[in-house]
């Protein structure tokens, strides 16, 4: 049976939570508790500021809050696990106690992921696709956390075809997850826009996004304010939200399920229009039967 990305599915998360995917796009708000993230570094480095930003994101329509304590931009200064945990765990604890938000932790470290889930996180978002610290897959298996497995081209030789490279890398990640005992309904994939990909590669990966549905799994996409958007529009990072919203609508039309964004409100409107168009298209198809 051909996979239908718009069909209703259930993403199983930690603490008994379930998130519905498929019929409507879902927004994940970026909350960087870091001094050096590429577009908002330092704005939410204070835990109180991060909690306030997360609360605003929920009011604007975010379904998921993605909390990260280490910048993933290419030239970022690395931080150790203790510093990462000191940044994010107070924020996750506060959000879990004060809100009913679905919380994601943006980390590749198994121990950070474990502590974050214990503090109340429901999802682990790994930008290294389980391949830097494969033990993180065991954390997901043991806690029941949802896991987002991202493709990256960093620190390895990529294949020449962008879609072929997705299958090459992510198939290995899925094998790691399976061997650790992660259930298939805990998994969402991410093509990793901007991660060791040139502008033309990102654009081709957008144009050919529908080919990724051969995985038979939901996809999260993170184009927000990325450098390739700046290359196309000529705008600085802080001024790329309108173009980000355009990519959100385009990728939703091709079946992306979750959208990781900085500006929730503008992407909420883009998703509303994309979902309305999809509904109209499906309704017309149904009346012709």
C-alpha positions as CSV (number, residue, x, y, z in Angstrom):
1,X,0.0,0.0,0.0
2,X,1.3,3.5,-0.9
3,X,2.0,5.6,2.1
4,X,-0.3,8.6,2.5
5,X,1.3,11.4,4.5
6,X,-2.1,13.1,5.0
7,X,-3.7,10.0,6.6
8,X,-4.3,10.2,10.3
9,X,-1.5,8.6,12.4
10,X,-0.5,8.6,16.0
11,X,3.0,9.6,17.2
12,X,3.7,7.8,20.5
13,X,5.6,10.0,23.0
14,X,6.9,9.7,26.5
15,X,4.7,9.9,29.6
16,X,1.8,8.3,27.7
17,X,1.3,11.2,25.4
18,X,0.2,10.8,21.8
19,X,0.3,13.5,19.0
20,X,-1.9,13.2,16.0
21,X,-0.2,13.7,12.6
22,X,-1.4,13.8,9.1
23,X,-4.7,15.7,8.5
24,X,-3.2,19.0,9.7
25,X,0.3,20.5,9.9
26,X,1.9,20.8,13.3
27,X,4.2,23.6,14.5
28,X,7.3,23.0,16.6
29,X,8.6,26.2,18.2
30,X,12.4,26.7,18.5
31,X,13.5,27.7,22.0
32,X,17.3,28.1,22.0
33,X,18.7,28.4,25.5
34,X,22.0,29.4,24.1
35,X,24.1,32.6,23.7
36,X,25.2,31.8,20.1
37,X,22.4,30.4,17.9
38,X,22.5,31.7,14.4
39,X,19.4,33.9,14.4
40,X,18.3,34.4,18.1
41,X,21.4,33.6,20.1
42,X,21.3,35.1,23.6
43,X,17.6,36.2,23.5
44,X,16.5,33.2,25.6
45,X,19.7,32.3,27.4
46,X,18.1,33.1,30.7
47,X,15.7,30.4,31.9
48,X,13.0,32.9,32.7
49,X,13.2,34.4,29.2
50,X,13.1,31.0,27.6
51,X,10.0,30.0,29.6
52,X,8.3,33.3,28.6
53,X,9.2,32.8,24.9
54,X,7.9,29.2,25.1
55,X,4.6,30.5,26.6
56,X,4.2,33.0,23.8
57,X,4.9,30.3,21.2
58,X,2.1,28.2,22.7
59,X,-0.3,31.2,22.5
60,X,0.7,31.7,18.9
61,X,-0.2,28.1,18.0
62,X,2.8,25.9,18.6
63,X,2.0,22.3,19.5
64,X,5.5,21.4,20.4
65,X,8.3,23.3,22.2
66,X,11.8,22.3,21.1
67,X,14.4,23.2,23.8
68,X,18.0,23.2,22.8
69,X,21.1,24.0,24.8
70,X,23.9,23.9,22.2
71,X,23.9,25.8,18.9
72,X,24.1,23.6,15.8
73,X,25.4,26.2,13.4
74,X,28.5,25.1,11.6
75,X,31.0,27.4,13.4
76,X,29.4,27.3,16.9
77,X,31.5,26.7,20.0
78,X,30.9,23.3,21.4
79,X,29.6,22.9,25.0
80,X,30.0,19.9,27.3
81,X,27.1,17.8,28.5
82,X,27.1,19.5,32.0
83,X,26.7,23.0,30.4
84,X,24.0,21.8,28.0
85,X,22.1,20.2,30.8
86,X,22.4,23.3,33.1
87,X,20.9,25.4,30.3
88,X,17.9,23.3,29.4
89,X,16.8,21.2,32.4
90,X,15.5,24.1,34.4
91,X,13.5,25.3,31.4
92,X,12.0,21.8,30.7
93,X,11.2,21.3,34.4
94,X,9.4,24.7,34.5
95,X,7.5,24.1,31.4
96,X,6.4,20.6,32.4
97,X,5.2,21.9,35.7
98,X,3.4,25.1,34.5
99,X,2.0,24.1,31.1
100,X,0.5,21.1,29.4
101,X,2.9,21.6,26.4
102,X,4.4,18.8,24.4
103,X,8.2,19.2,25.0
104,X,11.0,18.2,22.8
105,X,14.7,18.2,23.7
106,X,17.2,19.1,20.9
107,X,20.2,17.0,21.8
108,X,22.4,14.2,20.4
109,X,23.6,13.2,23.9
110,X,22.1,10.1,25.4
111,X,22.5,11.2,29.0
112,X,21.0,14.7,28.3
113,X,18.1,13.0,26.6
114,X,17.5,10.7,29.5
115,X,17.6,13.6,32.0
116,X,15.3,15.7,29.8
117,X,12.7,13.0,29.6
118,X,12.9,12.5,33.4
119,X,12.3,16.3,33.7
120,X,9.2,16.1,31.6
121,X,10.2,16.1,27.9
122,X,8.2,13.9,25.5
123,X,10.4,13.9,22.4
124,X,14.1,13.6,21.6
125,X,15.2,15.5,18.6
126,X,18.7,14.3,17.4
127,X,20.4,16.3,14.7
128,X,23.0,13.5,14.2
129,X,20.4,10.9,13.4
130,X,21.3,8.5,16.3
131,X,24.8,8.0,14.7
132,X,26.9,10.2,17.0
133,X,25.7,8.5,20.3
134,X,23.7,5.5,19.3
135,X,22.8,4.9,23.0
136,X,20.3,7.7,22.6
137,X,18.1,5.2,20.7
138,X,18.0,3.0,23.9
139,X,16.8,6.1,25.8
140,X,13.9,6.4,23.4
141,X,13.2,2.7,23.7
142,X,13.3,2.6,27.5
143,X,11.3,5.8,28.1
144,X,8.8,5.6,25.2
145,X,9.9,9.0,24.0
146,X,9.1,10.0,20.5
147,X,12.3,10.5,18.5
148,X,13.0,12.7,15.5
149,X,15.9,11.3,13.5
150,X,17.6,14.0,11.3
151,X,19.7,13.5,8.2
152,X,23.0,15.4,8.2
153,X,25.9,15.6,5.7
154,X,28.4,16.8,8.3
155,X,31.6,14.9,8.9
156,X,31.1,12.3,6.2
157,X,31.2,11.8,2.4
158,X,27.8,12.4,0.9
159,X,26.4,10.6,-2.1
160,X,26.0,12.6,-5.3
161,X,22.2,12.4,-5.4
162,X,20.5,14.3,-2.6
163,X,17.6,11.8,-2.2
164,X,19.8,8.8,-2.5
165,X,21.9,10.2,0.3
166,X,18.8,10.6,2.4
167,X,18.0,6.9,2.1
168,X,21.7,5.9,2.6
169,X,22.0,7.8,5.9
170,X,18.5,7.5,7.3
171,X,18.3,3.7,6.6
172,X,21.3,3.3,8.9
173,X,19.7,5.4,11.5
174,X,16.5,3.4,11.3
175,X,18.5,0.2,11.8
176,X,20.0,1.6,15.0
177,X,16.6,2.5,16.2
178,X,15.2,-0.9,15.4
179,X,18.1,-2.8,17.1
180,X,17.6,-0.7,20.2
181,X,13.9,-1.6,20.3
182,X,12.4,1.7,19.3
183,X,8.8,1.2,17.9
184,X,8.1,2.5,14.5
185,X,5.2,4.7,15.7
186,X,7.7,6.5,17.9
187,X,9.7,7.7,14.9
188,X,9.6,10.9,12.8
189,X,12.3,11.7,10.2
190,X,13.9,15.0,9.2
191,X,15.7,15.7,5.9
192,X,18.0,18.1,7.7
193,X,17.7,21.2,5.5
194,X,20.8,23.3,5.9
195,X,23.0,20.7,7.5
196,X,26.1,20.4,5.2
197,X,23.9,21.1,2.1
198,X,24.5,23.9,-0.4
199,X,21.7,26.1,-1.6
200,X,21.1,24.0,-4.8
201,X,21.0,20.8,-2.7
202,X,18.4,22.3,-0.3
203,X,16.3,23.5,-3.2
204,X,16.5,20.2,-5.0
205,X,15.6,18.4,-1.7
206,X,12.5,20.7,-1.4
207,X,11.5,20.0,-5.0
208,X,11.9,16.2,-4.6
209,X,10.5,16.1,-1.0
210,X,7.6,13.8,-2.0
211,X,10.1,11.1,-2.9
212,X,11.0,10.7,0.8
213,X,7.5,9.3,1.6
214,X,8.9,5.9,0.4
215,X,10.2,5.7,4.0
216,X,6.6,5.3,5.1
217,X,7.1,7.6,8.1
218,X,6.1,11.2,9.0
219,X,8.5,14.0,8.3
220,X,9.5,17.1,10.3
221,X,11.1,19.9,8.4
222,X,13.3,22.7,9.6
223,X,13.9,25.4,7.0
224,X,13.4,28.3,9.4
225,X,15.7,31.3,8.6
226,X,18.2,28.9,7.1
227,X,21.1,30.2,5.0
228,X,19.8,28.9,1.7
229,X,16.7,31.1,2.2
230,X,19.0,34.0,2.6
231,X,20.8,33.0,-0.6
232,X,17.5,33.0,-2.5
233,X,16.0,36.2,-1.0
234,X,19.1,38.2,-0.1
235,X,17.7,38.7,3.4
236,X,19.5,38.5,6.7
237,X,18.4,35.7,9.2
238,X,16.1,37.9,11.2
239,X,14.2,38.9,8.0
240,X,13.6,35.5,6.6
241,X,10.3,34.6,8.3
242,X,8.1,35.4,5.3
243,X,10.2,33.2,3.0
244,X,10.2,30.5,5.7
245,X,6.4,30.6,5.7
246,X,6.5,30.1,1.9
247,X,8.6,26.9,2.4
248,X,6.2,25.7,5.1
249,X,3.2,26.0,2.7
250,X,5.1,24.3,-0.1
251,X,6.4,21.4,2.0
252,X,3.0,20.9,3.6
253,X,1.5,20.6,0.2
254,X,3.9,17.8,-0.4
255,X,3.1,16.0,2.8
256,X,5.5,17.3,5.5
257,X,3.9,16.8,9.0
258,X,5.8,19.0,11.5
259,X,7.4,22.4,11.0
260,X,10.2,23.6,13.3
261,X,10.1,27.4,13.2
262,X,11.2,30.5,15.0
263,X,8.2,32.7,14.2
264,X,5.1,30.6,15.1
265,X,2.4,33.1,14.1
266,X,3.4,33.6,10.5
267,X,3.9,29.9,9.9
268,X,0.6,29.2,11.6
269,X,-1.1,31.3,8.9
270,X,0.9,29.6,6.1
271,X,-0.2,26.2,7.4
272,X,-3.8,27.3,7.7
273,X,-3.8,28.2,4.0
274,X,-2.0,25.1,2.9
275,X,-4.3,22.8,4.9
276,X,-7.4,24.6,3.6
277,X,-6.2,24.1,0.0
278,X,-5.5,20.4,0.7
279,X,-9.0,20.0,2.2
280,X,-10.5,21.7,-0.9
281,X,-8.5,19.5,-3.2
282,X,-9.5,16.3,-1.3
283,X,-13.2,17.3,-1.1
284,X,-13.3,17.9,-4.9
285,X,-11.6,14.5,-5.5
286,X,-14.2,12.8,-3.2
287,X,-17.2,14.4,-5.0
288,X,-15.9,13.0,-8.4
289,X,-15.9,9.4,-7.1
